[in-house]
Amino acid sequence: MDFHDRVNLPGEVIEQLTTDASDDHTDQFGVRRIELYPTANGMVYCLLEAPDEEAVRSHHQALGMHCAEVYLVERVT
């Protein structure tokens, strides 16, 4: 899981990214979006399935987004 502080994306784009998370698509870095959690204050938390932290960072870099911190989530219940 990672987060982005003060994402400057229109609400429609965040909504589309959230919708796209349900398509089970894996990108060229082996990253699959599981869920996005936007907050009222402009932060977005991303729950991703990925081979490693570098893949997560590459995934976001390809989207033109800086990735603040990445946290390993071992299991989602």
Secondary structure, DSSP 8 states (H G I E B T S, - for coil): -EEESS----HHHHHHHHHHGGG--B-TTS-EEEEEEE-TTS-EEEEEE-SSHHHHHHHHHHTT-----B-------
